[in-house]
């Protein structure tokens, strides 16, 4: 039962993350990317604080766990997103999104090294098939490729994968809402001077009605809801299994692009979407048939 619920949390996560690329266009039209991140985290911190207060599930953080929370906030929510934004500015969006789909590979590798999680053959096959699906949907694009942009995008993937491992290390100790809240508080503090510098030296942001509503959406659904569900998924499932759902993000973006921005539904989207679903099913279906054995291994891993 826990596994099934975990899959639901992951689907919600990647739908929300996929919608970010659509909604963010309205905010980025008037505001700099770091300023958008600042507003996003401000809204999400308020939401998560209210949720945690209502749930009454806050626990004192153990001294030895603060290092993991700092990694989540500074490396995952701040540095990783900064690298992602910078890389996207230097690359076309298709290539940047394709590089972002490397998350399953890096999370699986780091989980094997740091958490001693086994990389199964079906996971490797699933990763390769899903990446093929992402490639079919997005393509590589034309024009010259910025080496710096590729490096920054790859670093973003590595940093976020490291943060996901840190979340996994403490996921059994704290409510996912608390983990997300504390991490985002750290990111919010770090974003304040970064956003100030952006407005002084790079671009002057203007807060319009459209940009404000976009930031509110990004803060509530794209950040508070999505990251809480992601942390909950990591609490119920192993990190490598959670990472298999990453290809759903560009798929969700494409669907919302058709519905909201009236983009054309092309053959490569349909074919790529089917390939991605096959890749995910390869990971999920065998695990459901062996859920009792896997549940026993999971319980041992968190003791």
PEKA-V130680 format. One record per helix or strand of 2 or more residues. SS is the DSSP state (~ for helix, > for strand). FROM is the first residue (numbers start at 1). TO is the last residue. If there is no record, write none. Layout:
ss=[SS	SS]
from=[FROM	FROM]
to=[TO	TO]
This chain:
ss=[~	~	~	~	~	~	~	~	~	~	~	~]
from=[2	33	63	93	103	121	147	176	209	239	267	291]
to=[28	55	90	100	114	138	170	201	236	260	289	301]
